[in-house]
Amino acid sequence: MKTALRFAHIGLLDSAPLLVAEDRGFFAEEGLVVTTSCELGLATVCGKLLERRIDGAVLPAPLPVMLSLGAGAPKVAMQVAQICALQGAALVMAAGKGRSGLERSTRLGAIAPGMPTRLLFQRIQQLRPEAVQSDSSLVSFAASQLVEFLREAMIDGFIGPDPLPALARLQEGAEIVVDSGVLFAGHPAGVLAVRAELVEAQPRMMSALLNALSKAREWCADPAHGREIWRLVLAQPPYAALSADLQAKLAEGGAALASTRFDVRHPSLGLETFSFLENACRGAIGPSARGIDLKAEIQRVYAPCLAADAGVAAARSKGAGRT
């Protein structure tokens, strides 16, 4: 069994189960030696996957599908081991620019590739048309640039996951206009995706990995661990320059915010989840998605999650039969 694994992430809250599994020793309990790295952006992560410098990564839910297709991202066959988190993103506007129409078109920062930003933006226009101008433009940046560019007035706002909205609110006085959970309740956010050849060739390794991540997610689900989760995320390189006082305030306030925005429950890959993933992929890939059977590709890429769902359902059915 392969025991040494390398995983990357970009320092967002949806990487919490990966960080917790490393910090709490859950990987070691399963006989795995896992090395994690925090990268500047998703483009860097995709490049390392292409060059085989890492075995997997925490990615936005649509990105493993895009990678496997080579559509809007380098072609790297991936499979999703586990959905790490639900929801957790928000539309953030600079101070004084939220909730009311702007005098000019709005420039909104977006993380690329693979974030479901376009789908979330379209939903905002449907449900909260007063929040942004109809001719607003989405501009792609690395996650680590969004708050800085908001400060420098290079963008009017952004759509991004925590801890970025919380940081922008506390540090820059920005307004959190709407949470992604309001737009699409329970939508998948970050997932841990692994190279497809490893999933196929290393079933024992995958079983050990899933066990460790399940322990981590259960640990994350305890509200008492909210501050510790945020401390682990804020200890990553993108936030190293923040003062200890600001980090403490973020951890305190973020733990409260997480109760309404961030969720680590195990989601079922039902029709709503599939629909969200399909539409998010179409929005991220663009017109070329018309000739792709995205439903079949999502089923293939998310096969380990579907198998896990089947296992959970069977266990529940067996347990119900005993009562």
Residue pairs with C-beta under 8 A, 6 or more apart in sequence:
1 31
1 202
1 204
1 205
1 208
2 198
2 202
2 205
3 31
3 32
3 33
3 205
4 32
4 33
4 34
4 35
5 32
5 33
5 34
5 35
5 55
5 56
5 205
5 209
6 34
6 35
6 36
6 37
6 53
6 54
6 55
6 56
7 18
7 34
7 35
7 36
7 37
7 54
7 55
7 56
7 57
7 58
7 192
8 36
8 37
8 38
8 39
8 44
8 45
8 48
8 54
8 56
8 57
8 58
9 15
9 18
9 19
9 36
9 37
9 38
9 39
9 45
9 57
9 58
9 236
10 38
10 39
10 40
10 41
10 42
10 45
10 58
10 142
10 143
10 144
10 238
11 38
11 143
11 144
11 233
11 236
11 237
11 238
11 239
12 58
12 88
12 143
12 161
12 162
12 163
12 164
12 190
12 233
13 85
13 88
13 161
13 162
13 163
13 229
13 230
13 233
13 254
13 258
13 262
14 58
14 84
14 85
14 88
14 161
14 189
14 190
14 262
15 58
15 84
15 190
15 233
16 84
16 85
16 216
16 220
16 229
16 232
16 233
16 264
17 82
17 84
17 85
17 192
17 213
17 216
17 217
17 220
17 264
18 36
18 58
18 84
18 192
18 213
18 216
19 36
19 232
19 233
19 236
20 26
20 216
20 219
20 220
20 229
20 232
21 27
21 34
21 212
21 213
21 215
21 216
22 34
22 36
23 232
24 215
24 216
24 219
26 211
26 212
26 213
26 215
26 216
26 219
27 33
27 34
27 209
27 212
29 212
29 215
30 208
30 209
30 211
30 212
31 208
32 205
32 208
32 209
32 212
37 54
38 236
38 237
38 238
39 45
39 48
40 142
40 144
40 238
41 111
41 141
41 142
41 143
41 144
41 145
42 59
42 60
42 63
42 111
42 112
42 113
42 114
42 115
42 142
42 143
43 112
43 113
43 142
45 54
45 57
45 59
46 63
46 67
46 73
46 74
46 76
46 113
47 74
48 54
48 57
49 56
49 57
49 67
49 74
49 76
49 78
49 195
50 74
50 75
50 76
52 195
55 194
55 195
55 198
56 78
56 81
56 192
56 193
56 194
56 195
56 198
57 192
57 193
58 84
58 190
58 191
58 192
58 193
59 67
59 78
59 114
59 190
59 191
59 192
59 193
60 111
60 114
60 115
60 116
60 189
60 190
60 191
61 80
61 83
61 116
61 187
61 188
61 189
61 190
61 191
61 276
61 277
61 280
62 114
62 115
62 116
62 277
62 280
62 281
62 284
63 73
63 113
63 114
63 115
63 193
63 284
64 78
64 79
64 80
64 191
64 193
64 301
65 277
65 281
65 294
65 297
65 298
65 301
66 72
66 73
66 113
66 114
66 281
66 284
66 285
67 73
67 74
67 75
67 76
67 77
67 78
67 193
68 75
68 76
68 77
68 78
68 196
68 297
68 300
68 301
69 75
69 285
69 292
69 297
70 76
71 285
71 288
71 289
71 292
72 113
72 114
72 284
72 285
72 286
73 113
73 114
76 195
77 195
77 196
77 197
78 193
78 194
78 195
78 196
78 301
79 193
79 194
79 195
79 196
79 199
79 300
79 301
79 302
79 303
79 304
80 191
80 192
80 193
80 194
80 301
80 302
80 304
80 305
81 191
81 192
81 193
81 194
81 199
81 206
81 209
81 210
81 213
81 304
81 305
82 191
82 192
82 210
82 213
82 214
82 217
82 304
82 305
82 308
83 188
83 189
83 190
83 191
83 266
83 267
83 305
84 189
84 190
84 191
84 192
84 213
84 217
84 264
85 189
85 190
85 262
85 263
85 264
86 181
86 186
86 187
86 188
86 189
86 262
86 263
86 264
86 265
86 267
87 179
87 180
87 181
87 184
87 185
87 186
87 187
87 189
87 261
87 262
87 263
88 161
88 162
88 180
88 181
88 189
88 190
88 258
88 261
88 262
88 263
89 120
89 159
89 160
89 161
89 162
89 165
89 179
89 180
89 189
89 261
90 159
90 160
90 161
90 162
90 165
90 176
90 177
90 178
90 179
90 180
90 261
91 108
91 120
91 124
91 131
91 132
91 157
91 158
91 159
91 176
91 177
91 178
92 150
92 157
92 158
92 159
92 160
92 164
92 165
92 168
92 169
92 174
92 175
92 176
92 177
93 99
93 131
93 156
93 157
93 174
93 175
93 177
94 150
94 153
94 155
94 156
94 157
94 172
94 174
94 175
95 172
95 173
95 174
95 175
97 106
97 156
97 157
97 175
98 131
98 157
98 174
98 175
98 177
99 130
99 131
99 175
99 177
100 130
101 130
101 133
102 132
102 133
102 156
104 133
105 133
105 135
105 136
105 137
106 132
106 133
106 136
106 137
106 156
106 157
107 136
107 137
107 139
107 154
107 155
107 156
108 121
108 132
108 136
108 137
108 138
108 139
108 155
108 156
108 157
108 158
108 159
109 138
109 139
109 140
109 141
109 145
109 146
109 149
109 150
109 155
109 157
109 158
109 159
109 160
110 117
110 118
110 121
110 138
110 139
110 140
110 141
110 158
110 159
110 160
111 117
111 140
111 141
111 142
111 143
111 146
111 160
111 161
112 140
112 141
113 140
113 284
114 284
115 159
115 160
115 284
116 187
116 276
116 280
116 283
116 284
117 138
117 159
117 283
117 284
118 138
118 280
118 283
118 284
119 184
119 276
119 279
119 280
119 283
120 159
120 180
120 183
120 184
121 132
121 136
121 138
121 159
122 283
123 183
123 184
124 131
124 132
124 159
124 178
124 183
125 132
125 134
127 178
127 182
127 183
128 177
128 178
131 177
131 178
132 157
138 159
139 155
141 149
141 155
141 158
143 160
143 161
143 164
143 238
144 238
146 155
146 158
146 160
146 164
146 168
147 164
147 167
147 168
147 171
147 172
149 155
149 158
150 157
150 158
150 168
150 172
150 174
151 171
151 172
157 174
157 177
158 164
158 168
159 180
161 189
161 190
162 254
162 257
162 258
162 261
162 262
163 230
163 233
163 234
163 239
163 250
163 254
165 174
165 176
166 250
166 253
166 254
166 257
167 239
167 242
167 250
168 174
169 175
169 176
170 246
170 249
170 250
170 253
171 246
179 260
179 261
180 187
180 189
180 261
181 187
181 260
181 261
181 263
184 276
186 263
186 267
186 272
186 273
187 273
187 276
188 267
188 273
188 276
188 277
192 213
193 301
194 206
194 209
198 205
198 206
199 206
199 304
206 304
210 304
210 308
217 264
217 266
219 225
220 229
220 264
221 264
221 265
223 259
226 254
226 255
226 256
226 258
226 259
227 251
227 252
227 255
229 255
229 258
230 250
230 251
230 254
230 255
230 258
231 247
231 251
233 239
234 242
234 247
234 250
234 251
239 247
242 250
266 308
266 312
267 273
268 309
269 302
269 305
269 306
269 309
274 295
274 298
277 294
277 298
277 302
278 294
278 295
278 298
281 289
281 294
281 298
282 289
282 294
285 292
299 306
